[in-house]
Every structure is written in structure tokens, then in C-alpha cells.
Amino acid sequence: MKPDVKINGVSMNSLGWLRESISFPPVASQTDNVVIPGRNSPIRFSVVNNRINYQPRTFKIVLVMLGNRTKFMEMESAILQQFLGQLCKVTISEKPDLYVQGTLQLESDYDVDTHKGSLTINCSDADAYFYHIDKTSKTFSGDQQAVLSCDFMSTVPQITVTEQTKLEWFIDQESFSKTLNKGTWTIPELELHQGENTISITTSGQVTFEYQEGCL
């Protein structure tokens, strides 16, 4: 399979560009801290509420084409007008089920001797996580124990119930309970964490959980 890059679902191969190289360095954790006089250790903000905070992800993609300068300028213009400075979803062929989201900056160059044009896509403010392209959606009927699997990123699901429903769950040994009327709801306390999350459902109708998964 020819290596490709998709930006907002648009294949760069389909536009005549070849992917020459990509660079997605590992994301780094935040290292902010405050030194307080009289304390022997700083206040660190890399971990808040037992959760690591990450710096924005950076990445670089180099696309090339072979042809005359006129053709290169046409292809370059089409990309610039569509994606320059835009918040975009970028997918690479090695991870077709994931995307990274960030603002794209573009640089171009054309070598008249080799008739080779290049377009460099840079991003310095991407979200730390790779997101799943498709949101996870699971539906349960009647009284039962729902088990929701979650990737690395913690997430709060959107919950749709067709009848009055009681939900019960545990987080760090602490129990929670919520009764929902018919409709669509978001419960901030009901946060899914990496692995399997068990929620007790009491209802005569259906309950649908929809949530965005992500990983590093």
C-alpha cells in the first residue's frame, strides 16, 4: 500500500502528492512548577488529580510531486487555500483508525533542476491524543451490568435513555448513583478510564452510551 496522508478525509495521494516523510515525536508531559519560598520541593503541575497533563503534540509531514512549475503552483495553491491555518484532522496510512487534530502551517519549495516540488506540513499545537475516527456507541436494554471498554484517554460519555433509568457505578472505591429521565444527558462524574468500566443499569427501556476514545 502506498503511504498516504489524509487531511479532513482528503487523500493527498488522490491530489497528486507523494508522501516523502513523516515525523510524529512522542508527546511530552507538562513540566510547569512553582517554587515557594520555605518549601523544599516545588508545586508541580505535571500531575493534577492523579492525571498526567501533556504538552501539545508536534508533527511534520513532507509531501512531494514531480512536474513543471506551473503544475506545482496549481497543486500548492489548492492545498494552501483548503488547509493553511485551519484546524484539521490528520490521518496517516499506518494508523487508519486514528486521527490527530491541530492547526496546519505549510511551507513549499520547487527545484527547477529536478522538477521536484515539495510541501512541508508543520503543526505545533495538536492535541496530545490520537483520537479514534469513529466514536464508540453501545446500547443496553433492561436491567443489567454494562461493561464499557475505554482506551488510554479518560472520557465522559453522552447517555441517551428511552425511559427513566437509574445508573450506579464506582470510582476509586467511591459509589455514585444517578436517576435520569427520558432524553440525552452528560454526567461529569461518570468518567470512563482506561480498561473496563462497569455501570449498573436499572431501566425498562434502552440506554445508549456514546463516547470519544483516544490514545497517545
Residue, then its C-alpha position, 0 to 999 in steps of 0.5 A: m500500500k502506498p503511504d498516504v496522508k489524509i487531511n479532513g478525509v482528503s487523500m493527498n495521494s488522490l491530489g497528486w502528492l507523494r508522501e516523502s516523510i513523516s515525523f510524529p515525536p512522542v508527546a511530552s508531559q507538562t513540566d510547569n512548577v512553582v517554587i515557594p519560598g520555605r518549601n523544599s520541593p516545588i508545586r508541580f503541575s505535571v500531575v493534577n488529580n492523579r492525571i498526567n497533563y501533556q504538552p501539545r503534540t508536534f508533527k511534520i509531514v513532507l509531501v512531494m510531486l514531480g512536474n513543471r512549475t506551473k503544475f506545482m503552483e496549481m497543486e500548492s495553491a489548492i492545498l494552501q487555500q483548503f488547509l493553511g491555518q485551519l484546524c484539521k484532522v490528520t490521518i496517516s496510512e499506518k494508523p487508519d483508525l486514528y486521527v490527530q487534530g491541530t492547526l496546519q502551517l505549510e511551507s513549499d519549495y520547487d527545484v527547477d533542476t529536478h522538477k521536484g516540488s515539495l510541501t512541508i506540513n508543520c503543526s505545533d499545537a495538536d492535541a496530545y491524543f490520537y483520537h479514534i475516527d469513529k466514536t464508540s456507541k453501545t446500547f443496553s436494554g433492561d436491567q443489567q451490568a454494562v461493561l464499557s471498554c475505554d482506551f488510554m484517554s479518560t472520557v465522559p460519555q453522552i447517555t441517551v435513555t428511552e425511559q427513566t433509568k437509574l445508573e450506579w457505578f464506582i470510582d476509586q472505591e467511591s459509589f455514585s448513583k444517578t436517576l435520569n429521565k427520558g432524553t440525552w444527558t452528560i454526567p461529569e462524574l461518570e468518567l470512563h478510564q482506561g480498561e473496563n468500566t462497569i455501570s449498573i443499569t436499572t431501566s425498562g427501556q434502552v440506554t445508549f452510551e456514546y463516547q470519544e476514545g483516544c490514545l497517545 
